[in-house]
Structures are given as structure tokens and as C-alpha cells.
Amino acid sequence: MSVVLRLAYDGTDFHGFARQRSRPDGRPLPTVQGALEGALAGLYGAPIVTRGASRTDAGVHARGQVVAFDPPFSIPARGLLLGLAARLPATVVATSAWEEAGPDGGPLEPRHHNLGKRYRYVVRCAGLRDPLRQRFEWHRPRRLDLAAMRDAAARLVGEHDFASFRAAACQAKTTIRQIDAVTVTAADDGERLGDPALVDGGPCDRVIIDVHGQAFLHNMVRIIAGTLVEIGDGRRAPADLDAALAARERRSAGITAPAQGLTLLEVRWPRLADGAA
């Protein structure tokens, strides 16, 4: 029986979720997985190896990361969460914990047993940077055409070859991916610093891009976000997205949007486990 955790974290100071090789001087690179495994080792008194649903990149955040591990003994969910809260850095929080077996009764593999993921990219289009939110959004003070962005976003839905929307270092065996939905919305919280942009005929502090899918290539969501923003500011037309998909070349798509604007919002799970904290 595996233990499953839901994690939220600020990825700013981490070199991604997955553990990395040490620096040349032998010091480990800080990663979310490394911090979690260190905290778990302190609780269980033995090394613990974790398995995450998503290998978020350096600087990318999460509200709904799912991690599983196989413990040497059982700790009640509440005790596990409290123990982790005392040992994890302030930028990482385990929000729930439960026990669950894989479909075949064996260890649970979050990467393969989830039903899909939802990512959110936030673009700040107001004139001034927000110092309280700048770790979690891309400041790009330009008016964006949301109608054009939505037109382009609709072209991404379905099964496509996303070879143009992956990093050069991506090692995926296939570039075919299924996108379930892409939404583009304007947000205005009224707490403005300077003049807001005008979007959809009204004031707008930020534009939110949500992407729902089954699995993603390396940097795929960030390249989608960068391409939609270039369409929104008029440098590309919505139809250019069709051409980028057909070209299957990285240079045909837009820029890779900065990591700090991206958050893994949700890993969709087959069922709600009994006893989840």
C-alpha cells in the first residue's frame, strides 16, 4: 500500500521538482523532491524514494502536485502532515495524505495512474510590476487581444503532434498529445499598481491561461502560453498556430514563457481516497 501526498510549493528557489545531480563541489541542488525525501527520511528513520505525477521545471509552482511513496511502516495521515510541516521548508506544504494501492494492487505510480493535469499560466498586463505577485506571474505590460487568443487556443484542443511545442532537450518517444481544454480569461482584482490594460472592453490586471490535458512535453505549456501571448499582442495571427502544429519545428511556435508564471493547479485523480486528510 502506497502513501499519497498532495503538495503545494513555490518553485522559485528550487531547481525543479525532480532530484538532480549534485554540483561539481558535491553540494546537492535544491529540488522539491529532495526536500520532501529529506523530511520523510527524518520521519521514518530510513531513506524514502518518492514518485511524482509531474516533473515541474525550475521556477515552476504547484498547488496540486501528487506524490506517492512506499513507507516502511504506517503513520496516521494527520501525524504525517504535522511531521512534514515541521520538517519541510516554508515554501513546500503537504496539504493531504492517504493510503492507496495501484490498480493491480501494487505500488501507486502517480505519473501513470492520474486522469490528467491542469496547468495555469498568469500574464500580468498592467503597467507596473506587482512586487507581491511577481514570483508567480509574467509581467508583460501590453494590451492583449483575448478574442484572437481564444481563437488560437481552440485550435489546440484535441489530439495533435506538438513537436513544435517542446524544448530541444525533450526526450519523449512520441510528440502526439491530447489537449482537453484551453481557456483564456481576463482577471481584475481592483488592487492596481498604475494603469491597467484594457481587455474585452474593461480594465484588466492579468490574463489567465488554463491548459487541461493528459500528458505534456517538456516546456509544452510554457511554449503554448508564449505563443498565445504573441498572438494576443498582434505579432502572430490565430491561424499561425495551425501552421506551427503542421511544421513540427520548434522555431515555428512562439517563445517559451518564463517559468515563474506557471503553476500545476491540479492532478486529476481516479477517486477520492477514504481518510484523506
Summary of the structure (lengths in Angstrom):
residues: 277
radius of gyration: 19.9
end to end distance: 16.8
largest distance: 58.7
contacts: 881
relative contact order: 0.19
helix: 26%
strand: 28%
